[in-house]
Amino acid sequence: MVIAMKKGSIPCLVLWALSSLLMVGCTTTFTTDGVDEIRVDNQKILDNRIQLALGYLSKGDHEGARQNLNKAMEVDSRSPELHDVWALLYQKEGELGEAEKHYKMALSYDPLFTRGRSNYGLFLLRQNRYEEAYLQFSKGAEDMGYPRRAELFYKVGIAALPLNKLAEAENAFTRAATLNPQLSAAYLELADLAYNRGEYPRAKQLLNQYNNIKDRPIPRGLWLGVRLEHSLGNQDAEASQGLALRHMFPDSRENLEYQNWLKNEQEQ
């Protein structure tokens, strides 16, 4: 049987079909919102588990850290932050191969994960793998949005020194001090470089900047001060720095070097 349709019925059917599609679209939107809410909740769970693991790790409770990391893996096994903490755990346990595997996994999941790259660079530096550490720190320092970028430039300089990349080291320490004028360690490195080049007034200026920021002297700073004041002919300042080194840090390597240096000076 053929159903007769009045004129204008077809547009009505079209409108009905469009309405059905709109209804489907609305349903999809609700579903997407639900997925987004689940993702937000999962991210909170993941972040909490990672923070708990770090807390346990800081207390030396490796088992507590491991339990939370395993639970975090159930939420997102591809989280770069999670693999970074796994690497820290294995590093503390002396499982260096496992630690490096997780550092590499973290960076493979997110090549822009600068904190993980910095941690990996420190891992390499502690193993005297200076060239690899230098490359990791240099790559990380390219991240202009990283909140601790000054420290990364400082690490670039530290890795460059044993590679005898003195110009690169000086540039990195200068960038570090420019980005964070309160980063005292950068001035000490720059002062040491200037002293080794025989630029004594420049070295003293930089050492003064270091001392103005640093709350308490360290053996290396005092020993550099002794040699610097000696080179400048300031005998009183030289003796004052030496006295402080001898009394404050009698067992330090720097004081031993100072005592040997004094003996050689007296014999000449």
Contacts in CASP RR format, 6 or more apart in sequence:
PFRMAT RR
TARGET T0000
AUTHOR 0000-0000-0000
METHOD contacts of the structure
MODEL  1
MVIAMKKGSIPCLVLWALSSLLMVGCTTTFTTDGVDEIRVDNQKILDNRI
QLALGYLSKGDHEGARQNLNKAMEVDSRSPELHDVWALLYQKEGELGEAE
KHYKMALSYDPLFTRGRSNYGLFLLRQNRYEEAYLQFSKGAEDMGYPRRA
ELFYKVGIAALPLNKLAEAENAFTRAATLNPQLSAAYLELADLAYNRGEY
PRAKQLLNQYNNIKDRPIPRGLWLGVRLEHSLGNQDAEASQGLALRHMFP
DSRENLEYQNWLKNEQEQ
42 75 0 8 1.000
42 76 0 8 1.000
45 72 0 8 1.000
45 75 0 8 1.000
46 72 0 8 1.000
46 75 0 8 1.000
46 76 0 8 1.000
46 79 0 8 1.000
46 81 0 8 1.000
46 82 0 8 1.000
49 68 0 8 1.000
49 69 0 8 1.000
49 71 0 8 1.000
49 72 0 8 1.000
49 75 0 8 1.000
50 68 0 8 1.000
50 69 0 8 1.000
50 72 0 8 1.000
50 79 0 8 1.000
50 81 0 8 1.000
50 82 0 8 1.000
50 85 0 8 1.000
52 68 0 8 1.000
53 64 0 8 1.000
53 65 0 8 1.000
53 66 0 8 1.000
53 68 0 8 1.000
53 69 0 8 1.000
53 72 0 8 1.000
53 85 0 8 1.000
53 89 0 8 1.000
54 65 0 8 1.000
54 85 0 8 1.000
54 88 0 8 1.000
55 65 0 8 1.000
56 62 0 8 1.000
56 63 0 8 1.000
56 64 0 8 1.000
56 65 0 8 1.000
56 68 0 8 1.000
57 65 0 8 1.000
57 85 0 8 1.000
57 88 0 8 1.000
57 89 0 8 1.000
57 92 0 8 1.000
60 92 0 8 1.000
62 89 0 8 1.000
62 92 0 8 1.000
62 93 0 8 1.000
65 85 0 8 1.000
65 89 0 8 1.000
66 89 0 8 1.000
69 82 0 8 1.000
69 85 0 8 1.000
69 86 0 8 1.000
69 89 0 8 1.000
72 79 0 8 1.000
72 82 0 8 1.000
73 82 0 8 1.000
76 82 0 8 1.000
78 109 0 8 1.000
79 109 0 8 1.000
80 105 0 8 1.000
80 106 0 8 1.000
80 107 0 8 1.000
80 109 0 8 1.000
80 110 0 8 1.000
80 113 0 8 1.000
80 116 0 8 1.000
81 106 0 8 1.000
81 113 0 8 1.000
81 115 0 8 1.000
82 106 0 8 1.000
83 102 0 8 1.000
83 103 0 8 1.000
83 105 0 8 1.000
83 106 0 8 1.000
83 109 0 8 1.000
84 102 0 8 1.000
84 103 0 8 1.000
84 106 0 8 1.000
84 113 0 8 1.000
84 115 0 8 1.000
84 116 0 8 1.000
84 119 0 8 1.000
86 98 0 8 1.000
86 102 0 8 1.000
87 98 0 8 1.000
87 99 0 8 1.000
87 100 0 8 1.000
87 101 0 8 1.000
87 102 0 8 1.000
87 103 0 8 1.000
87 106 0 8 1.000
87 119 0 8 1.000
87 120 0 8 1.000
87 123 0 8 1.000
88 99 0 8 1.000
88 119 0 8 1.000
89 99 0 8 1.000
90 96 0 8 1.000
90 97 0 8 1.000
90 98 0 8 1.000
90 99 0 8 1.000
90 102 0 8 1.000
91 99 0 8 1.000
91 123 0 8 1.000
96 123 0 8 1.000
96 127 0 8 1.000
99 123 0 8 1.000
100 120 0 8 1.000
100 123 0 8 1.000
103 116 0 8 1.000
103 119 0 8 1.000
103 120 0 8 1.000
103 123 0 8 1.000
104 120 0 8 1.000
106 113 0 8 1.000
106 116 0 8 1.000
106 120 0 8 1.000
107 113 0 8 1.000
107 116 0 8 1.000
107 117 0 8 1.000
107 120 0 8 1.000
112 143 0 8 1.000
114 140 0 8 1.000
114 143 0 8 1.000
114 146 0 8 1.000
114 152 0 8 1.000
115 146 0 8 1.000
117 136 0 8 1.000
117 137 0 8 1.000
117 139 0 8 1.000
117 140 0 8 1.000
118 136 0 8 1.000
118 137 0 8 1.000
118 140 0 8 1.000
118 148 0 8 1.000
118 151 0 8 1.000
118 152 0 8 1.000
118 155 0 8 1.000
120 136 0 8 1.000
121 132 0 8 1.000
121 133 0 8 1.000
121 136 0 8 1.000
121 137 0 8 1.000
121 155 0 8 1.000
121 159 0 8 1.000
122 133 0 8 1.000
122 155 0 8 1.000
124 130 0 8 1.000
124 132 0 8 1.000
124 133 0 8 1.000
124 136 0 8 1.000
125 133 0 8 1.000
125 155 0 8 1.000
125 158 0 8 1.000
125 159 0 8 1.000
128 162 0 8 1.000
130 159 0 8 1.000
130 162 0 8 1.000
130 163 0 8 1.000
131 163 0 8 1.000
133 155 0 8 1.000
133 159 0 8 1.000
134 156 0 8 1.000
134 157 0 8 1.000
134 159 0 8 1.000
134 160 0 8 1.000
134 163 0 8 1.000
134 165 0 8 1.000
137 152 0 8 1.000
137 155 0 8 1.000
137 156 0 8 1.000
137 157 0 8 1.000
137 159 0 8 1.000
138 156 0 8 1.000
140 146 0 8 1.000
140 152 0 8 1.000
141 149 0 8 1.000
141 152 0 8 1.000
141 153 0 8 1.000
141 156 0 8 1.000
141 172 0 8 1.000
141 175 0 8 1.000
143 149 0 8 1.000
143 152 0 8 1.000
146 152 0 8 1.000
149 179 0 8 1.000
150 175 0 8 1.000
150 176 0 8 1.000
150 177 0 8 1.000
150 179 0 8 1.000
150 180 0 8 1.000
150 183 0 8 1.000
150 186 0 8 1.000
151 176 0 8 1.000
151 180 0 8 1.000
151 183 0 8 1.000
153 172 0 8 1.000
153 173 0 8 1.000
153 175 0 8 1.000
153 176 0 8 1.000
153 179 0 8 1.000
153 186 0 8 1.000
154 172 0 8 1.000
154 173 0 8 1.000
154 176 0 8 1.000
154 183 0 8 1.000
154 185 0 8 1.000
154 186 0 8 1.000
154 189 0 8 1.000
156 168 0 8 1.000
156 169 0 8 1.000
156 172 0 8 1.000
157 168 0 8 1.000
157 169 0 8 1.000
157 172 0 8 1.000
157 173 0 8 1.000
157 176 0 8 1.000
157 189 0 8 1.000
158 169 0 8 1.000
158 189 0 8 1.000
160 166 0 8 1.000
160 168 0 8 1.000
160 169 0 8 1.000
160 172 0 8 1.000
161 169 0 8 1.000
161 189 0 8 1.000
166 193 0 8 1.000
169 189 0 8 1.000
169 193 0 8 1.000
170 190 0 8 1.000
170 193 0 8 1.000
173 186 0 8 1.000
173 189 0 8 1.000
173 190 0 8 1.000
173 193 0 8 1.000
174 186 0 8 1.000
174 190 0 8 1.000
176 183 0 8 1.000
176 186 0 8 1.000
177 183 0 8 1.000
177 186 0 8 1.000
177 187 0 8 1.000
177 190 0 8 1.000
180 186 0 8 1.000
182 213 0 8 1.000
184 210 0 8 1.000
184 213 0 8 1.000
184 214 0 8 1.000
185 210 0 8 1.000
187 206 0 8 1.000
187 207 0 8 1.000
187 209 0 8 1.000
187 210 0 8 1.000
187 213 0 8 1.000
188 206 0 8 1.000
188 207 0 8 1.000
188 210 0 8 1.000
188 220 0 8 1.000
188 221 0 8 1.000
188 224 0 8 1.000
190 206 0 8 1.000
191 203 0 8 1.000
191 204 0 8 1.000
191 206 0 8 1.000
191 207 0 8 1.000
191 210 0 8 1.000
191 224 0 8 1.000
191 228 0 8 1.000
192 203 0 8 1.000
192 224 0 8 1.000
194 200 0 8 1.000
194 202 0 8 1.000
194 203 0 8 1.000
194 206 0 8 1.000
195 203 0 8 1.000
195 224 0 8 1.000
195 227 0 8 1.000
195 228 0 8 1.000
195 231 0 8 1.000
198 231 0 8 1.000
200 228 0 8 1.000
200 231 0 8 1.000
200 232 0 8 1.000
201 232 0 8 1.000
203 224 0 8 1.000
203 228 0 8 1.000
204 228 0 8 1.000
204 232 0 8 1.000
207 221 0 8 1.000
207 224 0 8 1.000
207 225 0 8 1.000
207 228 0 8 1.000
210 221 0 8 1.000
211 217 0 8 1.000
217 244 0 8 1.000
217 248 0 8 1.000
218 249 0 8 1.000
219 245 0 8 1.000
219 248 0 8 1.000
219 249 0 8 1.000
219 252 0 8 1.000
219 253 0 8 1.000
219 254 0 8 1.000
219 255 0 8 1.000
220 254 0 8 1.000
221 254 0 8 1.000
222 241 0 8 1.000
222 242 0 8 1.000
222 244 0 8 1.000
222 245 0 8 1.000
222 248 0 8 1.000
222 249 0 8 1.000
222 254 0 8 1.000
223 241 0 8 1.000
223 245 0 8 1.000
223 254 0 8 1.000
223 255 0 8 1.000
223 257 0 8 1.000
223 258 0 8 1.000
225 237 0 8 1.000
225 238 0 8 1.000
225 241 0 8 1.000
226 238 0 8 1.000
226 241 0 8 1.000
226 242 0 8 1.000
226 245 0 8 1.000
226 258 0 8 1.000
226 261 0 8 1.000
227 261 0 8 1.000
229 235 0 8 1.000
229 237 0 8 1.000
229 238 0 8 1.000
229 241 0 8 1.000
230 238 0 8 1.000
242 258 0 8 1.000
245 252 0 8 1.000
245 254 0 8 1.000
245 255 0 8 1.000
245 258 0 8 1.000
246 255 0 8 1.000
246 258 0 8 1.000
246 259 0 8 1.000
249 255 0 8 1.000
END
